[in-house]
Amino acid sequence: MTTDPAPPILGTLESALYADDLAAAEDFYGGVLGLKRIQRQEGRHVFFASGASMLLIFVPAATRVAAAAAIRVPVHGASGPGHYCFSVEPEALDRWRTYLPGKGIEIEAEITWPNGARSIYVRDPAGNSVEFAEPGLWAR
Amino acid sequence: MTTDPAPPILGTLESALYADDLAAAEDFYGGVLGLKRIQRQEGRHVFFASGASMLLIFVPAATRVAAAAAIRVPVHGASGPGHYCFSVEPEALDRWRTYLPGKGIEIEAEITWPNGARSIYVRDPAGNSVEFAEPGLWAR
């Protein structure tokens, strides 16, 4: 065991959610939320840019088995609703609060946290809990 | 249905992984990886800073039920191995490649992607696939 301090980390490069229906996920994240699609592999995944990092949507049945490709990515794949949160400016949060219902997306919850930051929550088509929050929620 | 463009998104504020054993998760993310712990709720979650965003580790059995607290966060909770990726500079990736085995963490895979960016993969104590990648992987 070494006693060196851990090397530096810049931050989050990829977050993952799971969905069985990639077309529905793409309609939601790309169509409704307006994220830029960066990569799609039919039946396996669709990847979006979320600011400087990436939001990866995987079909768990496809990522639980090792690829036959030359590049073998370690397997993973979760079931049940996950969670992800977008950072949005306060003014943009107000716009999301009206924009999402206008697209037929129900706002499941609105929370004002003890430090004054606000969040709204919706469900993606796969049932994942997707939050939009002011970055001041985790100001530090 | 509105035809307005989607409001802006700054990026990722929170990514989530699940673990039944919070103490083991804290030893790994806080102890071995050196992330700063921001919040802990015994039996439910431990939250870490990952650069400007947050990595949230939840006990799924605890987040699948609505809290009795005044602030009721929507339920979620996945089972099975998830995925998360840290952004690390190339020089830091080389250090992680030796640091992690020095802490008894096996490197499950090393990949050099078609664009030249490199990734290494380990497992957290709960079995989640945790990647360390150069940010050039998703340069755009």
Boltz contact constraints between the chains, C-beta under 6 A:
constraints:
  - contact:
      token1: [A, 2]
      token2: [B, 102]
      max_distance: 6.0
  - contact:
      token1: [A, 6]
      token2: [B, 33]
      max_distance: 6.0
  - contact:
      token1: [A, 6]
      token2: [B, 34]
      max_distance: 6.0
  - contact:
      token1: [A, 7]
      token2: [B, 92]
      max_distance: 6.0
  - contact:
      token1: [A, 7]
      token2: [B, 95]
      max_distance: 6.0
  - contact:
      token1: [A, 7]
      token2: [B, 96]
      max_distance: 6.0
  - contact:
      token1: [A, 7]
      token2: [B, 99]
      max_distance: 6.0
  - contact:
      token1: [A, 8]
      token2: [B, 92]
      max_distance: 6.0
  - contact:
      token1: [A, 9]
      token2: [B, 86]
      max_distance: 6.0
  - contact:
      token1: [A, 9]
      token2: [B, 88]
      max_distance: 6.0
  - contact:
      token1: [A, 10]
      token2: [B, 51]
      max_distance: 6.0
  - contact:
      token1: [A, 10]
      token2: [B, 87]
      max_distance: 6.0
  - contact:
      token1: [A, 11]
      token2: [B, 50]
      max_distance: 6.0
  - contact:
      token1: [A, 11]
      token2: [B, 51]
      max_distance: 6.0
  - contact:
      token1: [A, 11]
      token2: [B, 52]
      max_distance: 6.0
  - contact:
      token1: [A, 11]
      token2: [B, 53]
      max_distance: 6.0
  - contact:
      token1: [A, 11]
      token2: [B, 87]
      max_distance: 6.0
  - contact:
      token1: [A, 12]
      token2: [B, 12]
      max_distance: 6.0
  - contact:
      token1: [A, 12]
      token2: [B, 15]
      max_distance: 6.0
  - contact:
      token1: [A, 12]
      token2: [B, 50]
      max_distance: 6.0
  - contact:
      token1: [A, 12]
      token2: [B, 53]
      max_distance: 6.0
  - contact:
      token1: [A, 13]
      token2: [B, 85]
      max_distance: 6.0
  - contact:
      token1: [A, 13]
      token2: [B, 87]
      max_distance: 6.0
  - contact:
      token1: [A, 13]
      token2: [B, 133]
      max_distance: 6.0
  - contact:
      token1: [A, 14]
      token2: [B, 85]
      max_distance: 6.0
  - contact:
      token1: [A, 15]
      token2: [B, 12]
      max_distance: 6.0
  - contact:
      token1: [A, 15]
      token2: [B, 15]
      max_distance: 6.0
  - contact:
      token1: [A, 16]
      token2: [B, 82]
      max_distance: 6.0
  - contact:
      token1: [A, 16]
      token2: [B, 83]
      max_distance: 6.0
  - contact:
      token1: [A, 33]
      token2: [B, 6]
      max_distance: 6.0
  - contact:
      token1: [A, 34]
      token2: [B, 6]
      max_distance: 6.0
  - contact:
      token1: [A, 50]
      token2: [B, 11]
      max_distance: 6.0
  - contact:
      token1: [A, 50]
      token2: [B, 12]
      max_distance: 6.0
  - contact:
      token1: [A, 51]
      token2: [B, 10]
      max_distance: 6.0
  - contact:
      token1: [A, 51]
      token2: [B, 11]
      max_distance: 6.0
  - contact:
      token1: [A, 52]
      token2: [B, 11]
      max_distance: 6.0
  - contact:
      token1: [A, 53]
      token2: [B, 11]
      max_distance: 6.0
  - contact:
      token1: [A, 53]
      token2: [B, 12]
      max_distance: 6.0
  - contact:
      token1: [A, 54]
      token2: [B, 138]
      max_distance: 6.0
  - contact:
      token1: [A, 71]
      token2: [B, 111]
      max_distance: 6.0
  - contact:
      token1: [A, 74]
      token2: [B, 108]
      max_distance: 6.0
  - contact:
      token1: [A, 74]
      token2: [B, 109]
      max_distance: 6.0
  - contact:
      token1: [A, 74]
      token2: [B, 121]
      max_distance: 6.0
  - contact:
      token1: [A, 74]
      token2: [B, 129]
      max_distance: 6.0
  - contact:
      token1: [A, 76]
      token2: [B, 81]
      max_distance: 6.0
  - contact:
      token1: [A, 76]
      token2: [B, 83]
      max_distance: 6.0
  - contact:
      token1: [A, 76]
      token2: [B, 129]
      max_distance: 6.0
  - contact:
      token1: [A, 77]
      token2: [B, 80]
      max_distance: 6.0
  - contact:
      token1: [A, 78]
      token2: [B, 78]
      max_distance: 6.0
  - contact:
      token1: [A, 78]
      token2: [B, 80]
      max_distance: 6.0
  - contact:
      token1: [A, 78]
      token2: [B, 82]
      max_distance: 6.0
  - contact:
      token1: [A, 79]
      token2: [B, 79]
      max_distance: 6.0
  - contact:
      token1: [A, 79]
      token2: [B, 80]
      max_distance: 6.0
  - contact:
      token1: [A, 80]
      token2: [B, 77]
      max_distance: 6.0
  - contact:
      token1: [A, 80]
      token2: [B, 78]
      max_distance: 6.0
  - contact:
      token1: [A, 80]
      token2: [B, 79]
      max_distance: 6.0
  - contact:
      token1: [A, 81]
      token2: [B, 76]
      max_distance: 6.0
  - contact:
      token1: [A, 82]
      token2: [B, 16]
      max_distance: 6.0
  - contact:
      token1: [A, 82]
      token2: [B, 78]
      max_distance: 6.0
  - contact:
      token1: [A, 83]
      token2: [B, 16]
      max_distance: 6.0
  - contact:
      token1: [A, 83]
      token2: [B, 76]
      max_distance: 6.0
  - contact:
      token1: [A, 85]
      token2: [B, 13]
      max_distance: 6.0
  - contact:
      token1: [A, 85]
      token2: [B, 14]
      max_distance: 6.0
  - contact:
      token1: [A, 86]
      token2: [B, 9]
      max_distance: 6.0
  - contact:
      token1: [A, 87]
      token2: [B, 10]
      max_distance: 6.0
  - contact:
      token1: [A, 87]
      token2: [B, 11]
      max_distance: 6.0
  - contact:
      token1: [A, 87]
      token2: [B, 13]
      max_distance: 6.0
  - contact:
      token1: [A, 88]
      token2: [B, 9]
      max_distance: 6.0
  - contact:
      token1: [A, 92]
      token2: [B, 7]
      max_distance: 6.0
  - contact:
      token1: [A, 92]
      token2: [B, 8]
      max_distance: 6.0
  - contact:
      token1: [A, 95]
      token2: [B, 7]
      max_distance: 6.0
  - contact:
      token1: [A, 96]
      token2: [B, 7]
      max_distance: 6.0
  - contact:
      token1: [A, 99]
      token2: [B, 7]
      max_distance: 6.0
  - contact:
      token1: [A, 102]
      token2: [B, 2]
      max_distance: 6.0
  - contact:
      token1: [A, 108]
      token2: [B, 74]
      max_distance: 6.0
  - contact:
      token1: [A, 109]
      token2: [B, 74]
      max_distance: 6.0
  - contact:
      token1: [A, 111]
      token2: [B, 71]
      max_distance: 6.0
  - contact:
      token1: [A, 121]
      token2: [B, 74]
      max_distance: 6.0
  - contact:
      token1: [A, 129]
      token2: [B, 74]
      max_distance: 6.0
  - contact:
      token1: [A, 129]
      token2: [B, 76]
      max_distance: 6.0
  - contact:
      token1: [A, 133]
      token2: [B, 13]
      max_distance: 6.0
  - contact:
      token1: [A, 138]
      token2: [B, 54]
      max_distance: 6.0
